[in-house]
């Protein structure tokens, strides 16, 4: 089954542990390890990251790596490490080897700490298993970690890694348009990825503006990560395509998005999983939505008996979509928007008559209604000052056009204003509770600090 490099739910903690042990030197031969058909690549300038880290983060890193001196690792922290996703969904992490003997000695320390198995040699390359989930292999040039993989499949993974460690630049990502784009980005953590490499639930916002015939593998995302204040990481990104037709469509359709005023920035509760903010003319925006299967799926529940097209055509101004949780049954979008008119209210009678058996639309308040089929409820209406509001409960619907009682912080709200498209992701609610959450938060701390919120803007 395909596993994605950005998938936050299962393997992120282990991935970041592996990332922490990587670095690179001045020679770029180790990049030959990264296959040309990789679907995503992240560059990590560890030296710059840790030059800006506080002493507590550095102490934590030394403890995790079981190193008093980073130079003793056999790796050079002077430039970049790379994380990549293969076409079959495996994750790889690669670094330049400075001293092969030092790496062997360092791994023996990790063995004693319970992180690794004993080193073995295969086809001239040394291998070990990291936490029974990742395979680490290295030569005199490159160190490669791949996974996640079940123990029963680790021998097959080693064979694949040997091919990567042996390949020359004709089979590597070096010189490819994807890598050239990544190399042009200046942040200490940068990424270029196909939209197809993202978890499915996050694809929709990144593919808005692409033509309907575009495959997610043809839509590229370039992003730069910057540590922000008070638990935030800011990601500045853009979408593009190497296909000229698709790229021209994306460029043209970007004009649909106007600067966000921030009308609904305070309507997102701090515990919501995802917020999408934009400012559009609904008539133009609707054309983009009709070309986007992911957005159509997001609105499918509401579209069962309510003509969302007519509602969206009435929008002119700020708009937001809030997902409180990705759990089944809790992922009904809370949608709000400034309207140019409320003519669609005249159609509510027709919508009522068109309801399928077991479904109905019931009066709620002035110019407001709710749709129900017994298990799915959707409340919607228009305020006196011409705002559309909606949600899966009366509370969420009314809160969609007012300040939440527990809104996201002001500094996060300020990041929304002025952008043309902004996504707010709450890592704590996306990762869930318990062991997975604790593992993830602990693992990302030395890289980006105590991160709770991701702000992606275009």
QUIPECOR-V186318 format. One line per field, one symbol per residue. ss: DSSP state (H for helix, E for strand, C for the rest). phi: phi as a letter, one per 30 degrees, with the letter a starting at -180 (. if undefined). burial: I if it has 16 or more other ideal C-beta (glycine too) atoms within 10 Angstrom, else O. Layout:
ss: ???
phi: ???
burial: ???
This chain:
ss: CCCCCCCCCCCHHHHHHHHHCCCECCCCHHHHHCECCCCEEEEEEHHHHHHCCCHHHHHHHHHHHCCCCHHHHCECECCEEEEEECCCCCEEEEEEECCHHHHHHHHHHHHHCCCECCCEEECCEEEEEECCCEEEEECCCEEEEEECCCHHHHHHHHHHHHHHHHCCHHHECCCCHHHHHHHHCCCCEEEEEEHHHCCHHHHHHHHCCCCCCCCHHHCEEEEEEEECCCCEEEEEEEEECCCHHHHHHHHHHHHHCCCCCCCCHHHCECCCCEEEEEEEEHHHHHHHHHCCHHHHHHCCCHHHCCCHHHHHHCEEEEEEEEECCCCCCCCCCEEEEEECCCHHHHHHHHHHHHCCCCCEEEECCCCEEEEECCCCEEEEEECCCCEEEEECCHHHHHHCCCCCCCECCHHHHHHHCCCCEEEEEEHHHHHCCCHHHHHHHHHHHHHHCCCCEEEEEC
phi: .dbcdceccbcdddedededccaacddcdddeddddcecabccbddddeddcdddddddddddddhbdbddddiccddbccbcbcddcjdcbbbbddcbddddedddddddddidbcddbcbhiccbacchhbbccbabdcbcbcbldbdedcddddddddddddddcddccdeideddddddddcddbbbbbdedddeedcdeddcdjddddddddcccbcbccbdcdhicbcbcbbcabddddddddddddddddceddjecddddddcddbbcbabbdeddddddddccdddeddcedddebcddeddddddakdbbbccdacdeiccddccbadccabddddceeddedcddeicaccdcbehbbbcbbjbcbbcaabddcibdbaldbeddddddcbdddbdeeeddeddddjdcabccccdddddicideddddddddeddbiddcbcccbb
burial: OOIIIIIIOOIIIIIIIIIIIIIIIOOOOIIIIIIIOIIIIIIIIIIOIIOOIOOOIOOOIOOIIIIOOIOOIIIIIOIIIIIIIIOOOIIIIIIIIIIOOOIOOIIOOIOOOOIIIOIOOOOOIIIIIIIOIIIIIIIOOIIIIIIIIOOOOIOOIIOIIIOIIOOOOOIIIIOIOIIOIIOOIOIIIIIIIIIIIIOOIIIIIIIIIIIOOIOIOIIIIIIIIOIIOOIIIIIIIOIOIOIOOIIOIIOOIOOIIOOIOIIIIIIIIIOIIIIIIIIIOIOIIIOIIOIIOIIOOIIOIIOOIIIIOIIIIIIIIIIIIIIIIIOOOOIIIIIIIIIOOIOIIOOIOOIIOOIOOOOOIOOOOOOIIIIIIOOOIIIIIIIOOOIIIIIIOOOIIIIIIOOIOOIIIOOIIOIIOOIIIIIIIIIIIIIOOOOIIOIIIOIIIIIIIOIIIIIIII
